[in-house]
Amino acid sequence: MTKFYSVLAGGFLSVLALGSLPAAGQTQPIPPHRTCATEAVNSRIQEELKRLYPGYTSTRSTTQAPAYTLRTGAANVLYTLPVIVHVIHNGEAVGKGYNINALQIKSQLDVLNEDYRNSNPDGALTPGIYQPVRADMEVQFVPAKYDPNGNLLAEPGIDRINRNTKGWTAPPYGTANGNTAYIDNVIKPGSYWDPARYINIWVMDINGGILGYAQFPNNTAGLGGLNTSGGLATTDGVVISYVAYGSRAKYPGGNYGSGTNPYDKGRTLSHELGHWFSLRHIWGDDNTAAGGTCSGSDYVTDTPNQAIQNFGCATFPHITCSNTGDMSMNYMDYSDDACLYMFSQGQKDRLQAVMAATTPRRSELATSTVGCPGLVAAAAANSGAACAGTTVTLTATGPAGATYAWTGPNGFTSTQQNPALSNITAAMAGEYLVQVSVTTGACANFASTTVTVNPAPPVPVLAPSVSTVCPGSSATLTASGISAMALPRENFNGAATGWTLTNNGATTTGWQLRSTPYTYSPLTNYSIDGTPFLLANSDIGGSGSVTNTTVTSPVFSTTGYSALQLTFQHYLRYISSDVATVEVTTNGGATWTAAATYSATQGTVAAPATATVNLDAYVNQATVQVRWRYTTSYAWYWALDNVSFSGTVATPIYAWSLVSGDGLPATTNTAAISVAPTQNSVYRLTLAYAGLACTSTSTVNVNAYQVPVLAASASTACPGSPATLSATNLASVSPAPTYAWTLVSGDGLPATTNTATLSVTPTQNSVYRLTVTYPGSCALSSTVSVAAVPTPALVASASVVCAGSTSQLSATNVPATGYTYAWTLVSGNGLPATVNTPTLT
């Protein structure tokens, strides 16, 4: 069965619209081939001009004269032209969805200046036969510094437009057959800036598989292949799909669409601006017949006659029209970005002729004063990959006196030059962008740095065998929740929970669950293993249809695995337009990386292939998803079944430590340990995996039953007076222990001795013991003393004295301190005036 591709008048493939708007951070599927709508749009412009201006003739000039004979001066001029990029978005934050950020936009300007000045490094790949005609177009581009009212732009060269504010319909714009009327009749007239002062570039989500298109210039220079008028001022400029704007090589953090994108090096704008400067497709757009007619012309003498556009990366020499090899590396062909390297001298002549011929909205730009004279030097970095809970410092460099404005994930903003991200979490990982500005001279510039938060093992859940022990007794501490999570397996015979099927192409061509047996010629009673399976059937869509479909696994964790692989059975009947890839994301689908790409038939109808994909690069990730993406144009099919992820579980590394207390054993590197605390203690387990930079920790408490701390309401009492004894540290013990008071010495113990408190009435110095028995027969005791106040034993230094002589009286059994004294006279005389001393004379 032969496959035919539907080619429109301008030489671009028809691709169906997406069914819905990508949310912020989502990415647009990529057209299977380069698509340019310039010729088709120009045809519509010419019809509109004839309607607007009766008598206007839309016939193209067919002059074959070299462009240099039409120029007004012989010398080439280096032109510097200001650019304004209108970013049409849907209200997303900057850097999300359609609202591409300044660094992605800057990367495109860098590519443009390399390509048009012939300073692109890959120009050296141009075949030797064409090296002599590689041209410096002598045009350079700068971002606009001022808006049309003379106000300084917050972001040089960028005009962000929320389509909701404008009241415009939701993207994508254009129709599946390449009709761009809404863009040209509504968006452009509602947002263009004076095209005599700015090159207007619109970046948006374009429907119909179009990567971009441009408006040709008026043919003031009298060049072959141009109409008298290129179109109105309100539509003049270039439109580019946001997924083809910028260079992934120069700025990897941009939004370049889903999966593999062969248009992520910025060459789409190099191509479309070529049209804007008058250049035609290199094959002359004579591809109305299969294989081309070799009759068309791009009106450039040093580009070889070529039958038809080249897709992908043609191997040189690809000979058509009896040439020495197509100039497939010319920016005006349809090759992938990676295989476009050059303009020719003849193309340069056309551009220079346009600029020299006072062409409206081209020549005037050379004297525009709205462009930046230069950009501030700016750089950004950070202190390095970090573990959760630590601090990462962002650093920016710029000229003296510069101001800084940082933005980042989760709405982060800062005006510090070097802000710190404290107590960092995985959610704070990502790209941080800084704008470096000065008040005079050069325009603000941007730089970015990516913060990486390394994954950590799961936080262990710790538990003791007993929560409280008798002091010196042991408890076993164990960790749970550290095993690697189970990996997905799916045979599609049941509900396939968590698997999602997405279709952005022709309705019937997307991945679908097929019951067995499935019949669709030449598949008869087909199944991979006799059970239900998934099939994306591109053939059923018919000629002109587009297949753009994915099947995506549930989210799963690979933390704790040291190796990972994917196996599945499939049958892919391949043709050259197919993009059949297995892709992986670890950031919720913000970016996808190809893990396997299939560029040949896999398996047969009778014997499916078993694929094995190494996923070791994705071990120790908290969130992983895998998808099978199938993008093509009216091709065959891809069948899928018996998906299985498997891996090698890493051996955890354990390290127990003491936070407080005691009882930690000598060996602390095992999964479980036995501790013997004599007091309430806290233990920490630090868990690590080999090759994983970060650790996780958790703590567990083990309490020791308490020796009772005893106190007496009175440490000294009159003989026979009561004192209350109690344990001051047992009020909150649960379950309540049992109590047993005993007499160690002295007297005064009551009959009831099994209470938490006890009232004693000693008549002499006494010692009491409380024994507390906890669960598990843990008996702990301590003692308390109560002293009885003694009856003083008095002595006289002389028992008989001469009248008037002295005798010293004292109490031999009363301590020197702690008591008060009061001597009185019972009979006789001789009592002194002072009577409150321990001794008396």
TATA-V757212 format. One record per pair of residues at least 4 apart in sequence whose ideal C-beta (glycine too) atoms are under 6 Angstrom apart, sorted by the first residue. I is the first residue (numbers start at 1). J is the second residue. If there is no record, write none. Layout:
I;J
I;J
//
This chain:
3;575
3;634
4;543
5;633
6;14
6;544
8;12
8;40
8;178
9;40
10;37
10;39
10;40
11;285
11;287
11;309
12;35
12;36
12;37
13;33
13;35
13;209
14;544
15;31
15;208
15;209
15;546
16;176
16;505
16;506
16;546
17;172
17;176
17;207
18;172
18;504
21;170
22;26
22;97
24;92
24;96
24;97
25;96
25;590
27;255
27;257
27;258
28;243
28;257
29;258
29;504
29;548
30;257
30;261
31;35
31;209
32;577
32;631
32;632
32;633
33;311
34;334
35;209
35;210
35;211
37;41
37;178
37;210
37;213
38;213
38;214
38;275
39;285
40;178
41;180
41;213
42;216
45;231
46;58
46;227
49;53
49;56
49;229
50;56
50;58
58;227
60;225
60;227
61;219
61;224
61;226
62;224
63;224
64;224
65;69
66;301
67;349
67;350
67;353
68;349
70;221
70;222
70;353
71;353
71;356
72;356
73;356
76;138
76;352
78;138
79;139
79;355
79;366
80;140
81;141
81;199
81;365
82;142
82;144
82;198
82;368
82;370
82;371
83;141
83;143
83;157
83;199
84;144
84;159
84;193
84;198
85;105
85;157
85;158
85;201
85;203
86;159
86;161
86;191
86;202
87;160
87;203
88;161
88;163
88;204
89;98
89;99
90;98
91;162
91;164
92;96
92;97
92;99
94;99
94;101
95;101
98;205
98;242
100;104
100;242
100;255
102;106
102;155
102;446
103;251
103;446
103;448
104;246
104;251
104;254
105;158
107;246
107;247
107;250
107;251
108;245
108;246
108;266
108;269
109;141
110;250
111;247
111;266
112;141
113;117
113;140
113;141
114;119
114;120
115;120
115;270
116;137
116;139
117;136
118;134
118;136
122;341
123;341
123;342
125;341
126;130
126;131
126;134
126;329
126;341
126;342
127;316
130;327
133;302
133;344
133;345
134;342
135;343
135;344
135;345
135;348
137;343
137;348
137;351
142;371
142;372
143;156
143;157
143;372
144;157
144;198
144;370
145;156
145;372
145;443
146;150
146;370
147;151
147;153
148;193
148;194
156;372
156;443
156;444
161;191
163;168
171;205
172;205
172;207
173;182
173;183
173;204
173;206
174;180
174;206
174;207
174;208
175;179
175;207
175;208
176;208
178;208
180;184
181;185
182;186
183;187
184;188
184;235
186;190
188;192
188;235
189;234
192;200
192;234
193;198
195;200
195;233
195;236
195;361
196;361
196;364
197;368
197;370
200;237
201;238
202;239
203;240
203;242
203;245
206;210
206;241
211;241
211;244
211;263
211;268
212;239
212;240
212;268
212;272
213;239
214;238
214;272
214;275
214;276
215;230
215;231
215;235
215;236
216;226
216;230
217;230
217;278
217;354
217;359
217;362
218;229
218;230
218;359
218;360
219;223
219;226
219;228
220;357
220;359
221;353
221;354
221;357
223;278
223;350
224;299
225;280
225;299
226;278
231;235
236;361
238;272
238;276
240;244
240;245
240;268
240;269
243;256
243;257
244;263
244;268
246;254
246;266
247;265
247;266
248;252
248;256
248;264
253;431
256;261
256;264
257;261
258;592
259;581
259;583
259;592
259;629
260;594
262;336
263;268
263;337
265;337
267;337
267;340
269;273
270;331
271;331
274;279
274;331
274;332
275;279
277;351
277;354
278;350
278;354
279;332
279;347
280;298
281;285
281;332
282;298
282;303
282;306
282;330
282;332
282;333
283;306
283;308
283;309
284;296
284;297
284;298
285;296
286;292
286;293
286;295
286;296
287;292
287;308
289;293
291;307
292;307
292;308
294;305
294;307
294;321
298;303
300;346
300;347
301;346
302;344
302;345
302;346
303;327
303;344
304;323
304;327
305;321
305;323
306;320
306;326
307;320
307;321
309;334
310;314
310;326
310;328
310;333
310;334
310;335
311;334
312;336
313;336
313;339
314;318
314;328
316;325
317;325
318;326
319;325
320;326
328;333
328;335
329;339
329;340
329;341
329;342
330;342
331;340
331;343
335;339
335;340
343;347
352;356
353;357
354;359
354;362
355;362
355;363
358;363
359;363
372;443
374;442
375;442
375;443
375;445
376;398
376;436
376;438
376;442
376;445
378;398
378;436
378;445
378;447
379;397
379;447
380;396
380;434
380;447
380;448
380;449
381;395
381;449
382;392
382;394
382;449
382;451
383;392
383;393
385;452
385;454
386;390
386;392
386;424
386;453
387;454
387;694
388;425
388;456
389;423
391;420
391;422
392;421
392;424
392;451
393;418
393;420
394;419
394;432
395;418
396;404
396;417
396;434
398;402
398;436
402;436
402;438
403;437
404;417
404;434
405;415
405;435
406;414
406;432
406;434
407;413
407;433
408;412
408;432
409;428
409;430
414;419
421;428
424;428
424;453
426;453
429;451
429;452
429;453
431;448
431;450
432;449
433;448
434;447
435;444
435;446
436;445
437;444
454;693
454;694
455;620
455;621
455;622
456;694
456;696
457;687
457;689
457;696
458;481
458;482
459;696
459;698
460;479
460;481
460;482
460;685
460;687
460;698
461;480
461;481
462;479
462;685
462;698
462;700
463;478
464;475
464;477
464;700
464;702
465;475
465;476
466;475
468;703
468;705
469;473
469;475
469;704
470;705
470;778
471;678
471;704
472;676
472;678
474;674
474;676
475;675
475;702
476;672
476;674
477;673
477;700
478;672
479;685
482;652
484;560
484;561
484;649
485;557
487;645
488;553
488;554
488;556
488;645
489;644
490;496
490;643
491;642
492;496
492;532
492;533
492;534
493;531
493;532
498;554
500;552
501;511
501;551
502;550
503;510
503;549
504;548
505;509
505;546
505;547
505;548
505;549
506;541
506;545
506;546
508;540
508;541
509;538
509;541
509;547
510;549
511;534
511;536
511;549
511;551
513;532
514;518
514;533
514;535
515;532
516;527
516;531
516;532
517;525
517;527
518;526
519;524
519;525
528;533
528;569
528;608
528;639
528;641
533;639
533;641
534;551
534;640
535;637
535;639
536;549
536;630
536;638
537;637
538;547
538;632
538;635
539;636
541;545
543;634
545;634
546;633
547;632
548;631
549;630
550;627
550;629
551;628
552;625
552;627
553;625
553;626
555;623
555;625
556;624
557;622
558;564
558;618
558;619
558;621
558;624
559;620
560;649
560;650
561;619
561;647
562;648
562;650
563;616
563;647
563;648
564;615
564;616
564;619
564;647
565;614
565;615
565;646
566;613
566;615
566;645
567;612
567;644
568;611
568;643
569;608
569;610
569;641
569;642
570;602
570;609
570;639
570;640
571;603
571;608
571;639
572;580
572;598
572;602
572;638
573;601
573;636
573;637
574;578
574;600
574;601
575;635
577;632
577;633
577;635
578;632
578;635
579;631
580;598
580;630
580;638
581;594
581;597
581;629
582;595
582;596
582;613
582;628
583;592
583;594
583;627
583;629
584;593
584;595
584;618
584;626
585;589
585;592
585;625
586;621
586;624
595;613
596;613
598;602
602;609
603;607
603;608
603;609
618;624
620;692
630;638
650;689
652;687
653;688
654;669
654;671
655;686
656;668
656;673
656;685
657;684
658;664
659;682
659;684
659;699
660;682
661;677
661;679
661;680
661;681
662;677
662;678
663;675
663;676
663;677
663;681
665;673
675;702
677;681
677;702
677;704
678;704
679;704
680;703
680;704
681;702
682;699
682;701
683;700
684;697
684;699
685;698
686;695
686;697
687;696
688;695
705;774
705;778
706;729
707;780
707;782
708;727
708;730
708;770
708;772
708;782
709;728
709;729
710;727
710;770
710;782
710;784
711;728
712;723
712;725
712;784
712;786
713;723
713;724
714;723
716;787
717;721
717;723
718;789
719;763
719;788
720;761
720;763
722;759
722;761
723;760
723;786
724;757
724;759
725;758
725;768
725;784
726;757
737;772
737;773
737;774
738;773
739;754
739;756
740;771
741;753
741;758
741;768
741;770
742;769
743;749
744;767
744;769
744;783
745;767
746;762
746;764
746;765
746;766
747;762
747;763
747;766
748;760
748;761
748;762
748;766
762;766
762;786
762;788
763;788
764;788
765;787
765;788
766;786
767;783
767;785
768;784
769;781
769;783
771;779
771;781
772;780
773;779
774;778
790;813
792;811
792;814
793;812
793;813
794;811
795;812
796;807
796;809
797;807
797;808
798;807
801;805
801;807
806;841
808;839
808;841
809;840
810;839
814;819
821;836
821;837
821;838
823;835
823;840
825;831
//
